[in-house]
Amino acid sequence: MAVQRDLPYAQFNFQVDLGTGETEGPRAGFQECNEIGVAVEVIEYRNGNERTNDVRKLAGLTRVNDVTLRRGIIGSLDLFNWLDQIRNGDQAAVRTVRIELLNEDHTAVVQTWILHRARPVKHVSGPFNAQCSDVAIEELTLAYERLELE
């Protein structure tokens, strides 16, 4: 449930439930989540016998953008295994993913983005560089069909 206040929340306190109910530990911890969005297409329509030369604007299809999650490689194969289930045609592997923004002391969820019928469509590891001291990163891109906020 969204919690309203005068000052905006910081973006760096969030957790991800990949449809397993697990929000604790490194499997639910991601370094980055790109933009979560929805757009409604507009259909312009005008009858040929309209008295005015204005078009009507009608709501068309709703589209959501893919969400990419990034985290440090922790030796867990859960993200790749989920992608493997999808590419092998397992329809039960489609999940409801929840991305939750937390308050500053991590005691409450202040807003939740719910990605319905989500499935991984891309998994990337790396890059790797022997002269660099950055954390090795894995990336998971999710396609989903419907977005809800709570």
Secondary structure as UniProt FT lines:
FT   TURN            11..12
FT   STRAND          14..17
FT   HELIX           26..28
FT   STRAND          32..33
FT   STRAND          38..45
FT   TURN            48..49
FT   STRAND          56..64
FT   STRAND          67..72
FT   HELIX           78..87
FT   TURN            88..89
FT   HELIX           91..93
FT   STRAND          95..102
FT   TURN            104..105
FT   STRAND          109..125
FT   TURN            130..131
FT   STRAND          137..143
FT   STRAND          146..149
//
